[in-house]
Amino acid sequence: MFLVVIETVLFVVAIVITGFWIASPSANYEPYATLFGLLGGSVELFRRFRSHGALSEHDRQLTKNFRALFADSGQIRQYQGHDFLLPLRKEATTPLYTVVETWTDEAHYFVHPKLRKTQASFIKAATELANEIVRYTVPDGKGNVSVITRDMDPENLPPHVRNEAKAIDAKLPMFLRPTRNYWPYATSSRDGA
């Protein structure tokens, strides 16, 4: 609130100086206009850098929700180093689908600019990974999803099945990178992030 008052005062003073300058163009008002312009810009810079430090209550709650979905639940570990030629527990896909399906409204967006940018990258990567999982996997009847159907011999897989697993595997690094590198507030030490 204090910054808004300072900005308002600076804006009013700048308007008054501009009015004087228009009324008397030969007078030397440039230094004053420059001074108040710089002060107004400084207040804006201060606001931007100050807001990047602490997380808002909204962001803290979203961070807690993210940790509950991925980090604290151990779901990130399910994806780290996973080869999609092997089955994946179906429960590991639930947080992924939750983010893709429900974290696309304003209530689920971070206020913090850096976290918001990272979140956009994460949701994009999560969407791409979820699409590949949906496209290429089937339930195996044992609580897993797999690219290998029940009637296939795991020892003699057709090339297209291996390619499908590779397509999913290729999406994992982009999904894991924001989680590991850019969400330091949102990862658990259990997940090595």
N, C-alpha and C positions, 0 to 999 in steps of 0.2 A: 504494500500500500504506500509505503514511504517513497518508493521509486516512482510510482504514478504521480504523486504530488510534485516531486522534483521535475519530472518530465512536463507536467502541466504548466508549472511556473516557467520553465525554460521556453516552452512553446509560446506562452502568452508574451513573455519578454521579447522573443524573436519576432512576433507579430507587431508589437509596439515599435521595435527598432526598424522593421521593414516599413511601417507607416511613416515614421520620421524620415526615413531615407527617400520614400516616394515624395513626401511633401517638400523635402529639400535635397535634391539629388547632388548638389554640389558639396554638401557636408560629408565628412569622412566617417561613415558608419560601418565600413567594411570590417574593421578590427572587431567591433562589437558583434556584428552578425557572425563572423567567423568564430569568435569565442563561444557564443551561445550554441552555434551549430556543433562545435567540437564537444561542448559539455553534454548536449543532447545525445550525440553519438556515443560518448563515453558511458552515459547512463545505460544505453541499450547494450553496449558491450558487457558492462558489469552484470546486467540482468542475464544475458546469455551464458556467460561463464559461471555465474553463481548458480544458475538453475541446473547446470550439468553435474554438480557435485552430488547433492543428496537426492535420494529417491522420494517421490511423493508417496502418500499412503496408498493410493491406487496402484502405483508401480510395485510397492512392497507386497501388496495382496496378490497381484498377478505373478510376481516372482514366487511367492509361496505356492500358488496354484501350479505353476510350471514345475517347481521342485517336486510337488506331490505327484504330478503325472509322470515325470521322467526320472529326475535325479534320485530323490529319496526312495522311490519305488523300485529302483534298480533296473528300470526298463532300458536306460541308455546302455547298460552293460549287455543287454540282450542283443543290441545291434552292433556293438563294437567288435570287430573282427568276425562277424557272422558271415558265413558263406551260404548263399541261398540255394545251393544244391542240397543243403541240410534243412530239415524242418525248423520252423520258427514257432514258438509258442503263440497261439492265437491271442492270448492275453497281452502279448507285447505289442500287438497292433492297435489295441483299444486306445491308448493315449495318443497315438499317431492320428487315428481317425477323429478323435475328440478335437484335437487342435485344428485339423484341416476343416472339419465341419462346423465348429462353433467359435473358433477364435478369429473370425473374420468380421466382427462387428466392432464398433467404436468402444464398447465396454471392455473389450479384450485387448485393446491397443495400449501400449505403453505411452506415457507422457514424455518421459526422458527421451530426447532426440536420438541418442546413440543406441539405446535399447530398442527404440521403435524401428530404427533402420535395421538392426540385427534381427528383430522379430520378423520384419518383412522378408528378409533372406531366409530365415528359419522356416516360415510358413510356406514360402515358395519351394524350398527343398523338401519339406515334409509332404507337400502336395504331390510333388513329382515322385517321391518314394512311395507314397500311398497308392498313387495311380499305377505304378509298376507292380506293386504287390497284388493289387486287385486284378490287374490284367493277366498276370502270369501264375498266380498261385491258386490252389484249391485246398479245402479242408481235407485232412488225411484221416479223419475219424478218431484221432487220438488226442485231440486238443491242439493240433498244430495246423499251420498252413505250409504248403510245400509246392514247389514246381513239379514235383514227381507225383503223378497220379498213382492210385492204389494198384492199377493193373500193369505198371511199368516195372521192369527189372532194373533196380538201382545200379547193377553192374554193367548194363548195356543200354545206357541212355541215348536216345536220339540226339543229334547235334542241336536241334532247335531247343531242346530242354536245357542244355548247357548254356546256350545263348540267352535264353530267358533268365536263367540264374545270374549270368554275367550282367544283363541289363539292369536287374535289381541291385546287384552288388555295386554297379557303377554309380548309383544314386546315394549310396551310404556316406561317402566322404562329405558331400555337400550338406547332408542332413546333420552329420555329427560336428562339422566345423563350427557353426554358430554356437552349438551347445557347449563345446569344449573351450573355444577361444574367446567368444564374445559375451558370454552370459556368466561372468564370474560370480555375480550375485545369485545366480539361479542354479548353480550346479553344486552337487554334494561332493564332499571329499571322498566318499565311498566310491564314486565313479571315476576317480582319477582326474577330475576336471578342475 
